[in-house]
Amino acid sequence: MAKVVVLGAGISGHTAVSYLSKSLKKQHEVVMVSPNSNFQWVPSNIWVGVGLMTPDQVKFSLAPVYKKMGVDYKQALAVSINPEGDAVHEKGFVTIKYVSDDKKDVEEKVTYDYLINATGPKLNFEATEGLGPKKHTESVCTYDHAAHAWTKLQESLKKMENGERQTFLIGTGHAMATCQGAAFEYILNIAFEIKKRKLQHLADLWWITNEYELGDFGMGGAYIKRNGYITPTKIFAESILKEYGVQWIKQAGVQKVEKGVVYYENLKGEHKTVNFDFAMLIPGFAGAGMKAFNKSNEDISAEVFAANGMMKVDADYTPKPYEEWKAEDWPLTYQSVKYSNIYAAGIAFAPPHAMSKPMESPNGTKIFPTPPRTGMPSGVIGKIVAQNIIHSIKVGKIEHPHKASMAKMGAACIVSAGYGLRNGQAAVMTVNPIVQDWEKYPKWGRNIDDTVGVVGTAGHWMKLFMHYMFLYKAKAKPFWWLIPE
């Protein structure tokens, strides 16, 4: 009997454990370790942040779903990994600390034959002074954060209804933050709610971003086919913001936040400020903070994890100039560089480099987005890692017939504004591949026939449909595996 342990019940980890439980059934043991008691469909947190959905509509309890799957669920935080075991344990093990009320702070060593690190990111609010829901800005990274943002947003809307002008500042809260797409969608939804209330004359809407040009989205931008023309995403993004009455500040690395004011440095090296009444700024991401130890209990974290705390996998981490970056640098199987039975899925793996061109100010401050790996890519990676482990268990040796390089994988992004069948519209963008391949596609970097952008109501319907479809899949309802990642 083989034992597979998955760390983290986000999109990637939950996807992996779903396929593992389906294929391995009772002949093997599948364990999920996650500090969260609920699964959340993160893309819909945007709607929670503007009061169009409640937290209960975007989450569900994990325990009954894992019980149905036959998965051993431990509501705990993974603290460290001992891949070689120790004097007591012959197998590798993970040290976990329970967070559930009945076992609060109890530690346990969980052995494994295969381990998937899908812990996702640490929301690194601390990297920017004054950032975050407990300080001066809001977040939509979790359903709790989004609900808090909606409470604060209502206060601003109420002030506008009483004739008081309000400034809304949305974007990235760190010089190297990612997830521009989520912030972009949030500002459009705020604009939609303001227009619905006929309060545009009292609103100043600002988009602040670390992108060199708008529409970079951490992917180095793209050229998209739109209405028969080839358009850079810079024009695509700018036109949408203009349509919604949003002004912008680009090339900005936020350094500090105080009540009502953001301090930032731009790529010219200038230090500036921007005032706000309501701000939602995405933090930088870091690894979950796990440590790794060898059989002698020596700290080998630097061999297993990159400097940002994310796990090193089968990528090319050789330092090289931007001009030498290649599609082949990106991982195929997400297997640990040091231990063949350990994998990292979703945001937990360390990218070999950014997709956007590195930029820094004359002061040496790096200001550019780090690579996005949320949503669709996370689900696909979680699935192929699970499939490879299932295959290896069945054949009795580690093999990787399934591969999922982000330089060969396509993705779709839907940025919706508004809610309901007749209200709102969405910008839909597909890219293929996610990571540019300038050798294969020398003109555009991607397959231009599969890299498309459209705006309309149909995309909004699609996002609404996807909300219910993916929650159905995540709950392991009948024939859930027929729904693609």
CORLINSUL-V746940 format. One record per pair of residues at least 6 apart in sequence whose ideal C-beta (glycine too) atoms are under 7 Angstrom apart, sorted by the first residue. I is the first residue (numbers start at 1). J is the second residue. Records with the same first field share a line. If there is no record, write none. Layout:
# CORLINSUL-V746940
I = J ; J
This chain:
# CORLINSUL-V746940
1 = 27 ; 28 ; 29
2 = 28 ; 113 ; 114 ; 393
3 = 28 ; 29 ; 31 ; 111 ; 112 ; 113
4 = 20 ; 28 ; 30 ; 112 ; 113 ; 114 ; 389
5 = 31 ; 33 ; 94 ; 110 ; 112 ; 115
6 = 13 ; 16 ; 17 ; 31 ; 32 ; 116 ; 118
7 = 13 ; 33 ; 78 ; 94 ; 116 ; 117 ; 118 ; 119
8 = 34 ; 118 ; 119 ; 120 ; 348
9 = 32 ; 34 ; 36 ; 39 ; 62
10 = 118 ; 120 ; 346
11 = 42 ; 346 ; 375 ; 378 ; 379 ; 382
12 = 118 ; 345 ; 346 ; 378 ; 379 ; 381 ; 382
13 = 116 ; 118 ; 345 ; 382
14 = 39 ; 474
15 = 379 ; 382 ; 383 ; 485
16 = 116 ; 118 ; 345 ; 382 ; 383 ; 385 ; 386
17 = 30 ; 32 ; 71
18 = 69 ; 476
19 = 383 ; 386 ; 387
20 = 30 ; 386 ; 389 ; 390
21 = 30 ; 69 ; 70 ; 71
22 = 481
23 = 390
24 = 30 ; 390 ; 393
26 = 70
28 = 393
29 = 72
30 = 71 ; 72
31 = 72 ; 74 ; 110
32 = 66 ; 71 ; 73 ; 74
33 = 74 ; 76 ; 78 ; 94 ; 96 ; 110
34 = 62 ; 75
35 = 75 ; 76 ; 77 ; 99
37 = 61 ; 62 ; 75
38 = 59 ; 60 ; 61 ; 62
39 = 59 ; 60 ; 62 ; 474
40 = 58 ; 59 ; 142 ; 143
41 = 58 ; 467 ; 470 ; 471
42 = 374
43 = 375
44 = 53 ; 58 ; 467
45 = 58 ; 140 ; 142 ; 143 ; 146
46 = 140 ; 182 ; 185 ; 186 ; 189
47 = 53 ; 419
48 = 54 ; 55 ; 58 ; 143 ; 146 ; 147 ; 150
49 = 140 ; 146 ; 149 ; 150 ; 186
50 = 150 ; 153 ; 189 ; 190 ; 193
51 = 150
52 = 419
55 = 143 ; 147
58 = 143
59 = 143
60 = 475
62 = 73
63 = 73
65 = 475 ; 476
66 = 73
68 = 476
69 = 476
74 = 96
75 = 98 ; 99 ; 100
76 = 96 ; 97 ; 98 ; 99
77 = 96 ; 97 ; 99
78 = 94 ; 96 ; 119 ; 290
79 = 95 ; 96 ; 97 ; 290
80 = 95 ; 290 ; 291 ; 292 ; 293
81 = 94 ; 290 ; 292
82 = 92 ; 93 ; 293
83 = 92 ; 292 ; 339 ; 342
84 = 92 ; 294 ; 295
85 = 91 ; 92 ; 93 ; 295
86 = 295 ; 297
89 = 109 ; 111
91 = 111 ; 112 ; 113
92 = 111 ; 112 ; 115
93 = 109 ; 110 ; 111 ; 112
94 = 110 ; 112 ; 115
95 = 107 ; 109
96 = 107 ; 108 ; 110
97 = 105 ; 107
98 = 104 ; 105 ; 106
113 = 341
114 = 341 ; 389
115 = 341 ; 342
116 = 343 ; 345 ; 385
117 = 311 ; 342 ; 343 ; 344 ; 348
118 = 345 ; 346 ; 348 ; 382
119 = 288 ; 348
120 = 346 ; 347 ; 348
121 = 285 ; 286 ; 347
122 = 285 ; 286 ; 287 ; 288 ; 289
123 = 141 ; 283
124 = 283 ; 284 ; 285 ; 286
125 = 131 ; 132 ; 283
127 = 174 ; 283 ; 284
128 = 173 ; 174 ; 254 ; 255 ; 256 ; 257 ; 283
129 = 256 ; 257
130 = 136 ; 256 ; 257 ; 258
131 = 137 ; 173 ; 257 ; 281 ; 283
132 = 139 ; 283
133 = 139 ; 145 ; 148
135 = 257
136 = 257 ; 258 ; 259
137 = 173 ; 257 ; 279 ; 280 ; 281
138 = 145 ; 148 ; 149 ; 152 ; 279 ; 280
139 = 145 ; 149 ; 280
140 = 146 ; 149 ; 182 ; 186 ; 280
149 = 280
152 = 278
153 = 190 ; 278
156 = 166 ; 277 ; 278
157 = 197
159 = 166
160 = 166 ; 199 ; 202 ; 203
161 = 199
165 = 202
166 = 202 ; 203 ; 277 ; 278
167 = 204 ; 206 ; 275 ; 276 ; 277
168 = 190 ; 203 ; 204 ; 205 ; 206 ; 276 ; 278
169 = 206 ; 208 ; 262 ; 274 ; 276 ; 279
170 = 183 ; 186 ; 187 ; 190 ; 207 ; 280
171 = 183 ; 207 ; 208 ; 209 ; 281
172 = 180 ; 183 ; 208 ; 209 ; 210 ; 254 ; 281 ; 282
173 = 254 ; 281 ; 282 ; 283
174 = 254 ; 283 ; 284
175 = 210 ; 253 ; 254 ; 365 ; 366 ; 367
176 = 210 ; 284 ; 366 ; 368 ; 370
177 = 210 ; 282 ; 283 ; 284 ; 369
178 = 218 ; 285 ; 369 ; 370 ; 371 ; 372
179 = 282 ; 372 ; 374
180 = 209 ; 211 ; 217 ; 218 ; 369
181 = 217 ; 372 ; 413 ; 415
182 = 282
183 = 280 ; 282
184 = 415
185 = 415 ; 416
186 = 280
187 = 205 ; 207 ; 246
188 = 244 ; 415 ; 417
189 = 417
191 = 205 ; 244 ; 245 ; 246 ; 417
192 = 417 ; 418 ; 424
194 = 200 ; 203
200 = 245
205 = 245 ; 246 ; 247
206 = 247 ; 248 ; 249 ; 274
207 = 241 ; 246 ; 248
208 = 249 ; 252 ; 274
209 = 250 ; 252
210 = 252 ; 253 ; 367 ; 368 ; 369
211 = 250 ; 369
212 = 251 ; 357 ; 359 ; 368
213 = 221 ; 234 ; 250
214 = 234 ; 237 ; 238 ; 248 ; 250
215 = 221 ; 232 ; 233 ; 234 ; 236 ; 237
216 = 356 ; 369
217 = 233 ; 372
218 = 355 ; 356 ; 369 ; 370 ; 371 ; 372
219 = 355 ; 372 ; 431 ; 434
220 = 355 ; 356 ; 357 ; 436
221 = 232 ; 233 ; 234
222 = 233 ; 431 ; 446 ; 451
223 = 230 ; 232 ; 444 ; 448 ; 451
224 = 231 ; 233 ; 236 ; 429 ; 451 ; 452 ; 453
225 = 448 ; 451 ; 452
226 = 236 ; 453 ; 454
230 = 448
231 = 453
236 = 453
240 = 427 ; 455
241 = 248
249 = 274
251 = 266 ; 267 ; 367
252 = 264 ; 266
253 = 264 ; 265 ; 365 ; 367
254 = 262 ; 264 ; 281
255 = 263 ; 264 ; 265
256 = 263
260 = 275 ; 276 ; 277
261 = 273 ; 275
262 = 273 ; 274 ; 276 ; 279
263 = 271 ; 273
264 = 272
265 = 271 ; 361 ; 363 ; 365
266 = 272 ; 361
267 = 359 ; 361 ; 367
268 = 361
269 = 361 ; 362 ; 363
285 = 347
286 = 308 ; 309
287 = 305 ; 308 ; 309 ; 310
288 = 309
289 = 309
291 = 299 ; 301
292 = 300 ; 301 ; 304 ; 305
293 = 299 ; 300
294 = 300
303 = 338
304 = 311 ; 312 ; 336 ; 338
305 = 311 ; 312
306 = 312 ; 350
308 = 350
310 = 348 ; 349 ; 350
311 = 336 ; 344 ; 348 ; 349 ; 350
312 = 337 ; 350
313 = 331 ; 334 ; 335 ; 336 ; 337 ; 344 ; 349 ; 350
314 = 331 ; 332 ; 333 ; 334 ; 335 ; 337
315 = 329 ; 330 ; 331 ; 352
316 = 328 ; 329 ; 352
317 = 352
322 = 357 ; 358
325 = 353
326 = 439
327 = 407 ; 435 ; 437 ; 439
329 = 352 ; 353
330 = 352 ; 405 ; 406 ; 407 ; 435
331 = 349 ; 405
332 = 403 ; 405
333 = 388 ; 400 ; 403
334 = 343 ; 344 ; 345 ; 349 ; 381 ; 385
335 = 343
336 = 342 ; 343 ; 344
340 = 398
341 = 398
343 = 385
345 = 381 ; 382 ; 385
346 = 373 ; 378 ; 381 ; 382
347 = 373 ; 374 ; 378
351 = 371
354 = 368 ; 370 ; 371
355 = 371 ; 435 ; 436
356 = 368 ; 369
357 = 368
358 = 366 ; 368
359 = 367 ; 368
360 = 366 ; 367
361 = 367
376 = 411 ; 412 ; 485
377 = 406 ; 409 ; 411 ; 434
379 = 485
380 = 404 ; 409 ; 485
381 = 404
383 = 485
384 = 402 ; 403 ; 404
387 = 402
388 = 400 ; 402
391 = 399 ; 401
392 = 398 ; 399
406 = 433 ; 434 ; 435
407 = 433 ; 435 ; 437
408 = 433
409 = 433 ; 434
410 = 430 ; 431 ; 432 ; 433 ; 450
411 = 431 ; 434
412 = 428 ; 430
413 = 429
414 = 426 ; 428 ; 459 ; 462 ; 463
415 = 426 ; 427
416 = 424 ; 426 ; 459 ; 460 ; 463
417 = 424 ; 425 ; 426
418 = 424 ; 425 ; 460
421 = 461
424 = 460
425 = 455 ; 456 ; 457 ; 460
426 = 459 ; 460 ; 463
427 = 453 ; 455 ; 459
428 = 453 ; 454 ; 459 ; 462
429 = 453
430 = 450 ; 451 ; 452
431 = 446 ; 451
432 = 446 ; 447 ; 450 ; 451
433 = 446
436 = 445 ; 446
437 = 445
438 = 445
441 = 447
469 = 483
472 = 480
473 = 480 ; 483
